[in-house]
Amino acid sequence: MAKGDGGRKAAAKNEKPAKEGPTRKEYDAALYKLHVELVKVQEWAKATGAKICVVFEGRDGAGKGGTIKAITERVSPRVFRVIALPAPTEREKSQMYIQRYLPHLPAGGEVVIFDRSWYNRAGVERVMGFCTEAQAKAFLKVVPAVEKAIVESGIILVKYWLEVGEEEQTRRLKARVDDGRKIWKLSPMDMKSYSRWYDYSRARDDMIQASDTPWAPWYVAHSDNKRRARLNIISHFLNLIPYKDVAREKIKFPKRQKRGDYRESNYSFKKIPERF
């Protein structure tokens, strides 16, 4: 057999080499089952008034957005709310640091997902000089107590850090340059951040060591393979939530009303062109 033939035959059979992630078929099948469970979490939260907060942090290009999209694509946005705050306004800069995040914490029956969070102070703000070193250290000193108060209020708080390797991060960021769907993901700030790999490593280490607590631990997911990371994160999340099946009434469709005296309108509705 010629060198490389085995890989091509495996691909043709939708199989995967030992160190690769799931095939598209395997991924879709596994994700379907996880989506069913996420809907159960949704219905359980609504029925019990549970409050769930999930924090996603990680390096640029680590796959936070794709993972969040995989979690939320089959659930209600009124229950699973995604929070991705812009840069703070001048007024917000004058507030207590955590203040702008508190209004977004979940009420009963909600799952709130932060696409980056108050940990900006320990990451990008610290590395890029948007806060002083003293401010960053003060944040790391008080954040465990703040999160303990959040948890003691009845919120289930889950924190994920997505880690990606240097080569894979470079590949993903370069892929955004010529992709019209992704150019918005590549800002001048991303380029500055890209050059500070080890500064971010130090900031990550300090952040996790200071805020990895029994009541709000950090969970790290390696995301060089996006499919594997998404499945592992969702599966792990489901295992953390004490949800149960919620009994639902059997769905029975009522009869449609009769036409009666209704007649189709002859109004000239403005229809969109059918180009596809």
BELURPE-V236966 format. One line per field, one symbol per residue. psi: psi as a letter, one per 20 degrees, with the letter a starting at -180 (. if undefined). Layout:
BEGIN
psi = ???
END
This chain:
BEGIN
psi = pqpihgghhghhjkrpqhjraqrgggggghhghhhghhhhgghggghijqpppppprrqpjikgghgghhhiijrpiignpponqaqqrhghhirpgihihgiiqqrpjqopponqbijhhiehhggjkirrhggghhghhihhhghhhggiijpopppppppqrgghgggghhhhgjoiiihiinrhhhhghhilghghgggggggghhjnrhimqpppppkhogggggggggggghhhplqqpppqqpppprqqqqgcjpqpqjqnqoqqpni.
END
